[in-house]
Amino acid sequence: MIAVTLALCASLAWGFADFGAGVASRRQPALVVGWMMQLVGAIVATIVVVAFWHSPPSWQQALWAVTAGTVGLVGLVSFYHGLSIGPMGIVGPLSTTAALVPLAYGLARGERPSSLQLAGVALAIVGVVAASLEPLPEGRGRKLGAGVGFALVAALGFGWSLIALNKAAAGGTAWAVLIMRVCAVPTLFTIATLTRLPRPSRSHWPLLVFVGVFDTAATLLYAAASTRGLLSVVAVLASLYPVVIVVLARIILHERIAPQQLAGVAVALTGVALVSAG
């Protein structure tokens, strides 16, 4: 039950962080948003490591953290760009297909969720697909919404990052997250400098700090959950963050979401409920 609670809290924190990142990415390049978020995250992770000091991880665990940071970075920039060009209520849910990667990995490694949990996973997948289809005008069918391609790339990067983070977390969750951020910050800074991207204005700093704090908190919570429960289950529960994005986009940005898309979100939530109950 602790793993379930931690994973759901991670999902909630990721929802707030990603919504804020999507808003910020509509005002400035996604790379700039990603760099600032990672920088703030590195500071937060450093504070946590110092406050709750544990022995440093082994080099193998550190290497897994580097891997998580690298592939997660690709997913992060793709996701932020997708949020900046497409409806958040579409791009967000589609990115939850990232959970399929650790799910398949966990099953291949011998994890055996209950039949109820497997049924919930299937419903969650169906719901995500339904939520990702944007209706065409005048009832002429459906199409994939803008930003879907970037959401799929993000999902692949996030999925592999979740697996690598699970491996790295065995050496300490705070250390794993710190190493991830330390790897990402110079990479993004170098790219932003070479491409001469503008620096974020001071008026955007509060939002970027908010994103960095919540994203890092979510990553820490997920890393802790992955060491206390089945990866195939925890990863699915931690992928609920698009529900938060949909709600915030509807309330704050007044995005109009089609009824069938909301139904897809409801089906996905039902699936997650079954996973939790199993």
C-alpha positions in Angstrom: 0.0 0.0 0.0 2.9 2.4 0.7 4.2 1.9 -2.9 0.7 2.7 -4.3 0.4 5.8 -2.2 3.9 7.0 -3.2 3.2 6.3 -6.9 -0.1 8.2 -6.8 1.6 11.2 -5.0 4.3 11.1 -7.7 1.6 11.2 -10.4 -0.1 14.2 -8.7 3.2 16.1 -8.5 4.1 15.3 -12.1 0.7 16.6 -13.2 1.2 20.0 -11.6 4.8 20.2 -12.9 4.0 19.2 -16.4 1.1 21.7 -16.6 3.3 24.5 -15.5 6.0 23.4 -18.0 3.4 23.3 -20.8 2.4 26.9 -20.0 6.0 28.0 -19.8 6.9 26.3 -23.1 4.2 28.4 -24.8 6.2 31.5 -23.8 9.7 30.4 -24.4 11.6 27.5 -26.1 11.1 24.0 -24.5 14.9 23.6 -24.2 15.1 26.7 -22.0 12.2 25.4 -19.8 13.9 22.0 -19.6 17.3 23.5 -18.6 15.8 25.7 -15.9 13.7 22.9 -14.5 16.7 20.6 -14.4 18.8 23.2 -12.7 16.2 23.8 -10.0 15.9 20.1 -9.6 19.6 19.6 -9.1 19.5 22.2 -6.3 16.5 20.4 -4.6 18.1 17.0 -5.0 21.4 18.3 -3.5 19.5 19.6 -0.5 17.8 16.2 0.0 21.1 14.3 -0.3 22.8 16.5 2.3 19.8 16.4 4.6 19.3 12.7 4.5 22.9 11.6 3.9 23.4 8.0 2.7 26.5 6.3 1.3 27.0 7.1 -2.4 25.8 4.5 -4.9 28.0 1.9 -6.6 29.3 2.8 -10.1 26.8 0.4 -11.7 23.9 2.2 -9.9 25.4 5.6 -10.8 25.6 4.5 -14.4 21.9 3.5 -14.4 21.1 7.0 -13.0 23.1 8.6 -15.9 21.1 6.4 -18.3 17.9 7.5 -16.7 18.9 11.1 -16.9 19.9 10.9 -20.6 16.9 9.1 -22.0 14.6 11.0 -19.7 16.0 14.3 -21.0 15.0 13.3 -24.6 11.5 12.5 -23.4 11.3 15.7 -21.3 12.2 18.1 -24.1 9.9 16.2 -26.6 7.0 16.3 -24.1 7.4 20.0 -23.3 7.5 20.8 -27.0 4.4 18.7 -27.6 2.6 20.5 -24.8 3.5 23.8 -26.4 2.0 23.0 -29.8 -0.9 20.7 -29.0 -3.8 20.5 -26.5 -2.5 19.6 -23.1 -5.6 17.4 -22.6 -4.4 15.2 -25.6 -0.6 15.3 -25.4 -0.6 14.6 -21.6 -2.7 11.4 -21.7 -0.8 10.0 -24.7 2.5 10.3 -22.9 1.2 7.8 -20.3 1.9 5.0 -22.8 5.4 5.3 -21.2 4.0 2.9 -18.6 3.9 0.1 -21.2 7.7 0.0 -21.3 8.4 -0.8 -17.6 5.2 -2.9 -17.6 6.6 -5.1 -20.3 10.0 -5.1 -18.7 8.5 -6.1 -15.3 6.5 -9.0 -16.8 9.5 -10.2 -18.8 11.5 -10.2 -15.5 9.0 -12.5 -13.9 6.6 -10.0 -12.1 3.1 -11.4 -11.9 0.4 -8.8 -11.2 -3.1 -10.2 -10.3 -5.7 -10.7 -13.0 -7.5 -7.6 -11.7 -4.4 -5.5 -12.1 -3.8 -6.8 -15.6 -7.4 -6.0 -16.6 -6.8 -2.5 -15.1 -3.7 -2.0 -17.2 -5.6 -3.0 -20.3 -8.4 -0.5 -19.6 -5.8 2.2 -18.9 -4.2 1.7 -22.3 -7.5 1.8 -24.1 -8.5 4.9 -22.3 -5.3 6.7 -23.1 -5.7 5.9 -26.8 -9.3 7.2 -26.8 -8.2 10.3 -25.0 -5.5 11.0 -27.6 -7.8 11.1 -30.6 -9.0 14.6 -31.6 -12.3 14.8 -33.4 -12.5 16.5 -36.8 -15.0 19.2 -37.4 -18.5 18.3 -38.6 -18.2 14.7 -37.5 -15.8 13.7 -40.3 -14.0 11.2 -38.1 -10.9 11.6 -36.0 -7.3 12.5 -36.4 -4.3 12.5 -34.1 -4.0 15.8 -32.5 -1.1 18.3 -32.8 1.9 17.3 -30.8 1.1 13.6 -30.7 4.4 12.6 -32.5 6.4 14.4 -29.8 4.2 12.8 -27.1 5.1 9.4 -28.4 8.8 10.1 -28.4 8.4 11.4 -24.9 6.6 8.3 -23.9 9.4 6.1 -25.1 12.0 8.2 -23.3 10.1 8.3 -20.1 9.5 4.6 -20.2 13.1 3.6 -20.4 14.0 6.3 -17.9 11.5 4.7 -15.4 13.3 1.4 -15.8 16.7 2.9 -15.4 15.6 5.0 -12.4 14.3 1.8 -10.7 17.7 0.3 -11.0 19.5 3.4 -9.8 17.2 3.9 -6.8 18.6 0.8 -5.2 21.6 2.9 -4.4 19.5 5.7 -2.8 16.6 7.6 -4.3 18.1 11.0 -3.7 21.5 10.1 -5.1 19.8 8.7 -8.2 17.8 11.9 -8.8 20.8 14.1 -8.2 22.9 12.2 -10.7 20.1 12.4 -13.2 19.9 16.2 -12.9 23.7 16.7 -12.8 23.9 14.9 -16.2 21.1 16.9 -17.7 21.9 20.5 -16.7 25.2 20.9 -18.6 23.8 19.1 -21.7 20.8 21.4 -21.9 22.9 24.5 -21.1 25.4 23.6 -23.9 22.7 23.1 -26.4 20.9 26.3 -25.4 24.2 28.3 -25.6 25.2 26.9 -29.0 21.8 27.5 -30.5 21.7 31.0 -28.9 18.4 30.5 -27.2 17.2 33.4 -25.1 17.5 33.3 -21.4 14.2 33.2 -19.5 13.1 36.6 -18.2 12.9 37.1 -14.5 9.1 37.2 -14.7 9.1 33.5 -15.7 11.4 32.4 -12.9 8.7 31.7 -10.3 6.9 29.3 -12.7 10.1 27.6 -13.7 11.1 27.1 -10.0 7.6 25.7 -9.3 8.1 23.2 -12.2 11.5 22.2 -11.1 10.5 21.6 -7.4 7.4 19.6 -8.3 9.1 17.5 -11.0 11.9 16.6 -8.7 9.6 15.8 -5.8 7.6 13.5 -8.2 10.8 11.8 -9.4 11.9 11.2 -5.8 8.5 9.8 -4.9 8.4 7.4 -7.9 12.0 6.2 -7.2 10.9 5.4 -3.6 7.8 3.7 -4.8 9.7 1.6 -7.4 11.8 0.1 -4.6 8.8 -0.9 -2.5 6.4 -2.4 -5.1 6.1 -4.2 -8.4 7.6 -2.0 -11.2 4.9 -3.1 -13.6 2.2 -1.7 -11.2 4.0 1.3 -9.8 4.8 2.6 -13.2 1.2 2.6 -14.3 0.0 4.3 -11.2 2.7 7.0 -11.5 1.4 7.7 -15.1 -1.8 9.2 -13.9 -0.4 12.8 -14.2 -2.3 13.6 -17.4 -5.6 13.6 -15.5 -4.2 16.5 -13.5 -3.1 18.2 -16.7 -6.6 17.8 -18.3 -8.3 19.3 -15.2 -6.0 22.2 -15.0 -6.1 22.9 -18.7 -9.9 22.9 -18.6 -10.1 25.2 -15.5 -7.2 27.6 -16.2 -6.8 27.6 -20.0 -10.4 26.8 -20.8 -9.4 24.1 -23.3 -12.4 22.3 -24.8 -12.1 18.6 -24.6 -14.5 16.4 -26.6 -16.8 14.1 -24.7 -15.3 11.0 -26.1 -11.9 12.1 -25.0 -13.2 12.7 -21.5 -14.7 9.2 -21.6 -11.3 7.9 -22.5 -9.8 9.6 -19.5 -12.6 8.1 -17.3 -11.8 4.6 -18.7 -8.1 5.1 -18.0 -8.9 6.1 -14.4 -11.1 3.1 -14.0 -8.2 0.9 -15.1 -5.9 2.6 -12.6 -8.5 2.0 -9.9 -8.5 -1.7 -10.7 -4.7 -1.8 -10.6 -4.8 -0.3 -7.1 -7.6 -2.6 -5.9 -5.7 -5.7 -7.2 
